């Protein structure tokens, strides 16, 4: 919110503030599906736990 106050739910934020951002959406799905898997395999090959 514009006042900098903490809220417990998105419903407490004005509609304009809730829907005016692209941070809440499906845009990271390709990154998570493809690039994260490659990152996980790369680090697993180095003996690093990725879970």
SEGUKOL-942664 format. One record per atom (N, C-alpha, C): residue number from 1; residue in one letter; chain; x, y, z. Coordinates in Angstrom, 2 decimals, always signed. Layout:
n / res / chain / px / py / pz
NUM / A / A / X / Y / Z
...
This chain:
n / res / chain / px / py / pz
1 / X / A / +0.83 / -1.19 / +0.00
1 / X / A / +0.00 / +0.00 / +0.00
1 / X / A / +0.87 / +1.25 / +0.00
2 / X / A / +0.29 / +2.34 / -0.27
2 / X / A / +1.06 / +3.58 / -0.38
2 / X / A / +1.48 / +4.15 / +0.97
3 / X / A / +0.83 / +3.71 / +2.03
3 / X / A / +1.14 / +4.23 / +3.36
3 / X / A / +2.30 / +3.48 / +4.01
4 / X / A / +2.74 / +2.39 / +3.42
4 / X / A / +3.83 / +1.60 / +3.97
4 / X / A / +3.41 / +0.74 / +5.15
5 / X / A / +2.11 / +0.54 / +5.31
5 / X / A / +1.62 / -0.27 / +6.42
5 / X / A / +1.58 / -1.74 / +6.01
6 / X / A / +1.84 / -2.61 / +6.97
6 / X / A / +1.75 / -4.04 / +6.72
6 / X / A / +0.28 / -4.45 / +6.69
7 / X / A / -0.01 / -5.41 / +5.82
7 / X / A / -1.36 / -5.94 / +5.74
7 / X / A / -1.27 / -7.46 / +5.83
8 / X / A / -2.36 / -8.08 / +6.24
8 / X / A / -2.37 / -9.53 / +6.39
8 / X / A / -2.89 / -10.24 / +5.16
9 / X / A / -3.52 / -9.50 / +4.25
9 / X / A / -4.07 / -10.14 / +3.06
9 / X / A / -4.09 / -9.14 / +1.91
10 / X / A / -4.02 / -9.67 / +0.69
10 / X / A / -4.09 / -8.80 / -0.49
10 / X / A / -5.40 / -8.04 / -0.56
11 / X / A / -6.44 / -8.58 / +0.04
11 / X / A / -7.75 / -7.92 / +0.03
11 / X / A / -7.71 / -6.57 / +0.75
12 / X / A / -6.72 / -6.38 / +1.61
12 / X / A / -6.61 / -5.12 / +2.35
12 / X / A / -5.89 / -4.04 / +1.56
13 / X / A / -5.43 / -4.37 / +0.37
13 / X / A / -4.76 / -3.41 / -0.50
13 / X / A / -5.75 / -2.96 / -1.57
14 / X / A / -5.72 / -1.70 / -1.91
14 / X / A / -6.68 / -1.19 / -2.90
14 / X / A / -6.55 / -1.96 / -4.21
15 / X / A / -7.65 / -2.04 / -4.94
15 / X / A / -7.68 / -2.78 / -6.20
15 / X / A / -6.62 / -2.25 / -7.16
16 / X / A / -6.49 / -0.94 / -7.22
16 / X / A / -5.51 / -0.31 / -8.11
16 / X / A / -4.10 / -0.79 / -7.78
17 / X / A / -3.78 / -0.92 / -6.52
17 / X / A / -2.44 / -1.36 / -6.11
17 / X / A / -2.27 / -2.86 / -6.33
18 / X / A / -3.34 / -3.64 / -6.14
18 / X / A / -3.25 / -5.10 / -6.32
18 / X / A / -3.08 / -5.48 / -7.77
19 / X / A / -3.79 / -4.80 / -8.67
19 / X / A / -3.81 / -5.23 / -10.06
19 / X / A / -2.91 / -4.41 / -10.97
20 / X / A / -2.26 / -3.39 / -10.44
20 / X / A / -1.44 / -2.53 / -11.27
20 / X / A / +0.01 / -2.97 / -11.39
21 / X / A / +0.34 / -4.14 / -10.89
21 / X / A / +1.71 / -4.63 / -10.93
21 / X / A / +1.80 / -5.93 / -11.71
22 / X / A / +2.95 / -6.15 / -12.32
22 / X / A / +3.19 / -7.42 / -13.01
22 / X / A / +3.90 / -8.44 / -12.13
23 / X / A / +4.16 / -8.11 / -10.88
23 / X / A / +4.88 / -9.04 / -10.02
23 / X / A / +4.02 / -10.24 / -9.64
24 / X / A / +2.73 / -10.11 / -9.75
24 / X / A / +1.83 / -11.18 / -9.35
24 / X / A / +1.21 / -11.77 / -10.61
25 / X / A / +1.77 / -12.84 / -11.10
25 / X / A / +1.26 / -13.42 / -12.33
25 / X / A / +1.98 / -14.70 / -12.68
26 / X / A / +1.83 / -15.10 / -13.92
26 / X / A / +2.42 / -16.36 / -14.38
26 / X / A / +3.70 / -16.15 / -15.17
27 / X / A / +4.21 / -14.93 / -15.25
27 / X / A / +5.37 / -14.65 / -16.09
27 / X / A / +6.62 / -15.44 / -15.72
28 / X / A / +6.85 / -15.89 / -14.46
28 / X / A / +8.08 / -16.63 / -14.19
28 / X / A / +7.99 / -18.12 / -14.52
29 / X / A / +6.85 / -18.60 / -14.98
29 / X / A / +6.67 / -20.04 / -15.22
29 / X / A / +7.74 / -20.63 / -16.14
30 / X / A / +8.07 / -20.02 / -17.29
30 / X / A / +9.12 / -20.60 / -18.14
30 / X / A / +10.48 / -20.65 / -17.43
31 / X / A / +10.79 / -19.65 / -16.66
31 / X / A / +12.04 / -19.63 / -15.92
31 / X / A / +12.10 / -20.79 / -14.94
32 / X / A / +11.03 / -20.97 / -14.20
32 / X / A / +10.99 / -22.04 / -13.20
32 / X / A / +11.01 / -23.40 / -13.88
33 / X / A / +10.27 / -23.56 / -14.95
33 / X / A / +10.19 / -24.86 / -15.63
33 / X / A / +11.49 / -25.25 / -16.31
34 / X / A / +12.17 / -24.31 / -16.93
34 / X / A / +13.34 / -24.64 / -17.74
34 / X / A / +14.67 / -24.31 / -17.06
35 / X / A / +14.87 / -23.07 / -16.76
35 / X / A / +16.17 / -22.65 / -16.26
35 / X / A / +16.47 / -23.16 / -14.85
36 / X / A / +15.46 / -23.26 / -14.01
36 / X / A / +15.69 / -23.79 / -12.66
36 / X / A / +16.11 / -25.24 / -12.74
37 / X / A / +15.49 / -26.00 / -13.61
37 / X / A / +15.85 / -27.41 / -13.77
37 / X / A / +17.31 / -27.55 / -14.20
38 / X / A / +17.73 / -26.73 / -15.16
38 / X / A / +19.13 / -26.75 / -15.62
38 / X / A / +20.07 / -26.35 / -14.48
39 / X / A / +19.71 / -25.34 / -13.71
39 / X / A / +20.51 / -24.90 / -12.57
39 / X / A / +20.64 / -26.03 / -11.55
40 / X / A / +19.53 / -26.69 / -11.29
40 / X / A / +19.50 / -27.78 / -10.31
40 / X / A / +20.42 / -28.92 / -10.76
41 / X / A / +20.36 / -29.30 / -12.04
41 / X / A / +21.21 / -30.37 / -12.56
41 / X / A / +22.69 / -29.98 / -12.50
42 / X / A / +22.99 / -28.75 / -12.83
42 / X / A / +24.37 / -28.27 / -12.81
42 / X / A / +24.95 / -28.38 / -11.40
43 / X / A / +24.19 / -27.93 / -10.41
43 / X / A / +24.70 / -27.93 / -9.05
43 / X / A / +24.68 / -29.32 / -8.43
44 / X / A / +23.77 / -30.17 / -8.84
44 / X / A / +23.75 / -31.55 / -8.35
44 / X / A / +24.99 / -32.28 / -8.86
45 / X / A / +25.42 / -31.98 / -10.09
45 / X / A / +26.62 / -32.59 / -10.66
45 / X / A / +27.87 / -32.20 / -9.86
46 / X / A / +27.81 / -31.05 / -9.20
46 / X / A / +28.94 / -30.58 / -8.38
46 / X / A / +28.84 / -31.06 / -6.94
47 / X / A / +27.86 / -31.92 / -6.65
47 / X / A / +27.70 / -32.44 / -5.30
47 / X / A / +27.00 / -31.51 / -4.34
48 / X / A / +26.31 / -30.51 / -4.86
48 / X / A / +25.61 / -29.54 / -4.02
48 / X / A / +24.13 / -29.91 / -3.96
49 / X / A / +23.59 / -30.01 / -2.76
49 / X / A / +22.16 / -30.32 / -2.61
49 / X / A / +21.33 / -29.13 / -3.04
50 / X / A / +20.33 / -29.36 / -3.89
50 / X / A / +19.47 / -28.28 / -4.38
50 / X / A / +18.04 / -28.45 / -3.92
51 / X / A / +17.81 / -29.25 / -2.95
51 / X / A / +16.45 / -29.46 / -2.45
51 / X / A / +16.27 / -28.87 / -1.10
